[in-house]
Amino acid sequence: MGFRARFGLRNVVYVIFLALLVPDAVTNNDSDPADRGGEAGLIMFLWAAVSLIFGGANLVLMFVALAKRLPARKPIVACVLSLLSVIVVPASA
C-alpha cells in the first residue's frame, strides 16, 4: 500500500495547498506596505474558505465512517491537518 493510499489523496492535495499558501504569506511581508493589506486579506480568506470546506467535509466523513464501523484514518488525519493549519497559516501571515 503506497503513501497516497494510506494518507489519502485529498490530504496530500490539502498539504500541497498549504505548502503553496504559506510561502506566499511569508513573502507578502516584503511587498509595498500599501498593497500588503489586500494581499494578506486575500490569502487569509482563501485559506479560511478552503480549510472550512475541507475540515467540515472530513468531519462529516469521519462521523459516517465511525458510525458504520469503517476505518476512519483518512478523515481523522484530515481533521488534524485542518486544526494544524489554524496554527501554521495565521502565524506565517
WOKA-V100480 format. One record per residue. N is the residue number from 1. OMEGA is omega in degrees with one decimal (none if undefined). D_LAST is the distance of its C-alpha to the last C-alpha in Angstrom with 2 decimals. Layout:
# WOKA-V100480
N:OMEGA:D_LAST / N:OMEGA:D_LAST
This chain:
# WOKA-V100480
1:-176.7:36.55 / 2:-179.2:33.57 / 3:-178.9:29.97 / 4:179.6:29.01 / 5:-179.7:31.86 / 6:-174.5:30.89 / 7:179.2:27.12 / 8:-178.1:27.33 / 9:-179.0:26.39 / 10:177.7:23.96 / 11:177.2:22.07 / 12:179.5:22.05 / 13:179.3:20.79 / 14:178.0:17.91 / 15:176.7:16.93 / 16:176.4:17.24 / 17:179.2:15.04 / 18:179.5:12.20 / 19:176.7:13.16 / 20:-176.0:12.91 / 21:-174.8:9.63 / 22:177.7:7.54 / 23:177.5:9.17 / 24:177.5:8.66 / 25:-179.7:4.89 / 26:-179.3:6.01 / 27:178.3:9.04 / 28:-177.9:7.87 / 29:-178.8:7.91 / 30:-176.4:11.54 / 31:179.1:12.72 / 32:-178.5:15.00 / 33:179.5:13.82 / 34:-178.9:15.82 / 35:-171.0:14.02 / 36:-177.4:10.37 / 37:-179.8:10.57 / 38:179.5:12.16 / 39:179.4:10.03 / 40:178.2:6.75 / 41:178.2:9.36 / 42:178.7:10.89 / 43:180.0:8.19 / 44:178.2:7.81 / 45:179.3:11.61 / 46:178.9:12.36 / 47:-177.0:10.76 / 48:-179.0:12.53 / 49:-178.7:15.70 / 50:-178.4:16.15 / 51:178.5:15.42 / 52:178.0:17.76 / 53:-178.7:20.44 / 54:-178.8:20.17 / 55:179.3:20.27 / 56:179.1:23.00 / 57:-179.5:25.12 / 58:173.8:25.03 / 59:176.2:25.86 / 60:179.3:28.88 / 61:178.9:29.82 / 62:179.8:29.70 / 63:176.7:32.04 / 64:-179.9:34.32 / 65:179.1:34.61 / 66:179.1:35.37 / 67:179.5:37.88 / 68:-179.5:39.64 / 69:175.2:39.52 / 70:176.9:37.78 / 71:-176.4:35.36 / 72:-176.2:31.93 / 73:-176.8:30.05 / 74:177.3:27.85 / 75:178.2:26.76 / 76:176.4:26.16 / 77:179.7:23.96 / 78:178.3:22.04 / 79:177.2:21.63 / 80:177.0:20.40 / 81:178.6:17.84 / 82:178.8:16.57 / 83:178.0:16.45 / 84:179.7:14.70 / 85:176.3:11.92 / 86:178.5:11.44 / 87:-170.9:10.84 / 88:-171.0:8.93 / 89:179.3:6.31 / 90:179.2:5.18 / 91:-178.4:5.68 / 92:-175.9:3.81 / 93:none:0.00
